[in-house]
Amino acid sequence: MAVVSVIIPTFNRAVKTARAITSVLYQRFEEYEIIVVDDGSTDETEKTLHPFKDRIRYVAHTTNQGVSAARNTGIEASTAPLIAFLDSDDYWLPDKLGVQTAFFNKSPNAMICQTEETWIRNGRRTNPGKRHLKPSGDIFEPSLVLCLVSPSAVMLKRTLLDEVGVFDEGLPACEDYDLWLRIACRYPVFLIRQSLVIKEGGHPDQLSARFTGMDRFRIKALEKLLLESPLRESQKKAALTELSRKCRIYGTGCLKRRKKTEAAHYFKLPSTFETTQDQKPCF
């Protein structure tokens, strides 16, 4: 029985996916299963991954459905009590799974943890900057501003996803921001202060490069959070404050692009939550 299900979603990244798989096979901790979800690739992904056929479970979508659907397919196919995600353009250092499983053994009440990571942008190592530094524990309020959890650095208990739900397939981007907020309003997200992930960026095929106006997806996530999640009053206030800030910025951008109707929608949106919330506190 595997202890960890490693889920690798991929789309037209044959060589990098092979590298990601190899980084899992080099893990010193060996009680894992690897589930690769090919989200409708049109390159030679299946052929490139053929040498790994005895070491992975390969699941293919017939069409490209998005990273949320790919991760959710992997979650559904998984069998282990712990789940780790690995984006196909990232890779792990050999102690990643061992360090995180040891953390859960020592902290049985913990539901989720992540590690530090090393950022590579356009082939060069870069520093993430202060605003991207990862906190540990109650990260809910700082996570409202921007995403402070990296999928490739996370390990979580599958029972947590049973409770809060999986990735929102209706969000073409910022789907991880949405999920981490649903988790962080309920549970601490612990940080292991070891850099065990190499995170690559700067590619034209990344979601952040393919979409403009990313804040509209974060606004949608905040709407959902306020409507559906069991927020305490302090969390609700913080979420509404951040929603107002994001709507103001995005609405101003709409005005500059002469989209007056869209701007009016975002300027008005925060006020709809001021008197309609009737949520139970999160204990």
N, C-alpha and C positions, 0 to 999 in steps of 0.2 A: 504494500500500500504506500502510495506517495504521501509525503507530508506536505509538500508544496506543489501547487499547480502553477506552472509558468505559462502565461498567455502572451503570445507574440502576434499582434495584428500586422498585416503587411499589405501593401498595394504598390506594385511595380518597383520593388526595391530588392531584386533577387540577390545581388551580391551582399548588400548590407544585412539582409535577413540571414544569410548564411553566416555572416560574422556574428550577429546577435546570438544565433543558435550555438555557435562554437563557444561563445563566452559562457553560456549556461553549461555546456558539456565540460568545461574546464573548472566548474565549481568544486570546491573541496567537499562541500555538503552534497550528498548524492541521492537523497531520498526525494526526488522530484519527478514530475512528468512535464513534458513540453508539448503545448498545444499551439500550433501555428495556424492562424486563420488567414487564408488568402482571400482578400476582399475584392475578388473579380479582376485580378491582375491580367494584363495583356502582354506582359513581357515573358521571360523564360523562368519565372519564379519556380513553377512546379518542377521543371527539368533541373534547375540549379539545386533545389533542395532534395533531389532524389537520393544522393549519397547519405542523407540523414534519415531515410525512410524507416529504419529500424529503431531510431532513437526519438522520433517525434510522432505526434498525431497530427496529421495534415488535414485540415478542414477547408473546403473551398466554397466561397459564394460564387454563384454564376454571374452576378452583376455586382458592381461597386455600390455598396450600401452605406459606407462611411465607417469611421473608426469606432464609433459607439456600437454599431451593430456588430462589428467584428469582435470587439472585446466581449460583448454580451454573448455572442456565439461561443466564445472560448469559456466564459463563465459557466454557461449551460453544459458544456461538455466536460468540465473539470470534475475531479473526484476527490481532491485533497481538502483537508480542513483549512489550509492556508492558501492564499492566492497572491501571486506576484505578477505584475505586468512588466513587459519589456517592449518598448517601442522599437520598431525594426531598424531605425537609424542610430540607436544607442547600443551600448554593450556594458557588461558587468566585469568587475574585477573578481578574482577567484574566491574571495571570502564573503561575497555579498549575501548569499543565501544562508551560510553558516552563522554569520553575525546576527541576522535578523531572527532566525529560528531560535538561537540562543536567547535573544531578548525576550521572546514570547515564553520560553521555558522559565525564565526568571521573573517574568511579569505576567502571570496568567490572566489577570483582569484586563490587560491591555487589549484593545481591539484593532489597532492600526499603528504602524510605525513607518518611518522613511529614513533613508540615509542621506548624507551629504552627497554632492556630485561634483564632478569636474566638467566645466563647460568648454566645448570646442566650437568656435565660430569660424567658418571658412578656413578650416585647417589650423587655426591658431588657438591656443589656450587663452581664455578671457576670464576676468573676474566678474561675477554676477552683479556687483554693486550692492550698496546697503539696502535698497528697497526690496531686493530679492533674497535677502538673508532669511533663512528658515528659522522660525521660532519652534519651541517644543512645548507640548501640553495643550493648554487652551489657546488655540490659534484662530478661533472663529472671527473675532473682530479684525485683526490684520488681514485675514484671508478675504474679507469683503472687498478690499481695495484691489487686490490682484492675486492671482493664483500662486500659492506658496507651497504647493505639493506637486511633486513630479511623478507621473505614473511609473516611470522606470525605476524610481527609488522606493516605491511603496511595497509593503507586504501587509495584508489584512486578513482577518478571519472571514471565511465565507458566510458565517452567520450574520455578520455585519451587513452584508449586501441583502440578505434575506429580510433584514429589518428596514433598511433605508431605501432599498431599490438599487437598480443597476444604472448604467449610463443611459442618459436620455437620448434616444435615437432621433428625436425631433430637433436637436441642436446640432447644426453642421460644424460648429466650433465652440470652444469654451465648455465642452461637455465635462471635462475634468473639474473645472472651476465649480460647476453645478453640483457634481457628486461630492467633492470635498467639503463644500458648505453644508450639505445635508448630513454629512458625517460629523463635521466639527461643531455643529450646534448641539450635538448629543454627547460626543466623546472627545477626550484629548487625543491629539495626534502627536505621537512622540518622535523625537529626532535622535537618531544615532549619529554622533558627530564623527563619523568616518566617511571619507569620500570613496564610495564603492561603485559608483556609476560614472561612465563616460557619456556625457550628453552632447550630441552633435546638433548644430543649428546652422542657419544660413542657407538652407537648401530652398530652391524655388518651389519644390513640391510640398513644403510644410504648410499646414493649415493657416498659420499666421501670415504666410506669404500669399496664400490664395484668396483670402477674404479681406475686404476693407471694412472699416467700421465695426471692429470686433466688439466694441462696448455694447452694441445692440443685443448680442448674445448673452453678455453678462447681465444686462438689464432683464432679459427674459428669465435668466436663472434666479435673479433676485425676486422677481415677481412670483415665481413658483415657490421660492423659499418662504416668502411672507404669507402665501396662501395655504401652503400644505405642510410646512414643517412645524414641530412643536417648540416654538421659540419662547424663551423667557422674555420678560418685558424689556430687560436691558439689551438682549439680542435683537428683539424686534425694533427697538429704537435705533440701534446701530445700523441695522440692515436698511431701515427706511432713510436714514441720513445718507448712507452711501448710494442708495437708489436715487435719491434726489440729486446728489452730486453728479452721478453718471448721466441722468436724464438731462440735467442742465447743460452739461458739456456736449452731449450728443445732439440735443435739440438745437443748440447754438450752431453746431456744424451743419445741421439740416438747413437752418436759415441761410447760412453762407452759400449753400448749394441750391438755394431758392426752392426748397421743399417745405413750403409753409404748413401744409396739412400734416406732414410727418412731424415737423417741429412742434406743432400745437399738441399732438398726441403725447409726445415725450415730456413736454412742459407740464401737462395736466396729470400725467400718470401717477406721480407720487401722492397726489391728494386723494386718490381713490382708495388708498390704504389707511388713511388716517382715522377713519371711522368704521371700517368694515371688518376689522380683525377681531376674531373671537377664537383665539388659539389657547390650547392647554399648555401649561408650562412643561418644560423638559426637566425631568428629575433624574 
